[in-house]
């Protein structure tokens, strides 16, 4: 629950559009995994920062712009790793982001 909550909340929080959008999708992959994607029409992330955002306490904005502690995406990465999955993103500044993660089907069925 925490994984989905953090990614959906970020899609809404880091968004300056009058009509923020968050879209969830999934597809089955070979090797017994399911790939999820959570996309938004938010502010996006510059390529130079895309790996850093998964580090604990890494913030790209000051507290006046956006509240938060900088731990949400680090927690997401740890949750996905705990279930032997991977987390990555595609993003373009000003056009939004899509966070992808895959999880083994067995871990989804157990929980």
Phi, psi and omega in degrees: 000319182299320180300307180295318181300312181298315183290321178292315179299320178297320179299327178276320184292312183269061186214129180251007180284148175296329180238080179297143179232138173228129183237129179250136177218165173208159174207150177281140178242163175294154178087016176074033178238157172241131178258125177256150172223140177231108184248155180218170176251036185277206188283343180075175183225129178300143180306324182298337183254358189294330176276327183292332186294345179271002179274145181299132178067017178275119179240142178258351184226156178281168184293335178289326179285308182217132178284167176135170183251345183085021179248349186302311182286330175295320177296317178302314181299319180292321179298312181297317179298324180301330180258022178058039177248181177233151178232131178209173180218160168234132184207150174226126182305130179083354183235001176105180183221154170231120176263131179244145168210148176239148181223144174297139181305320182302322181288331179285319181291329181286332186254000000 
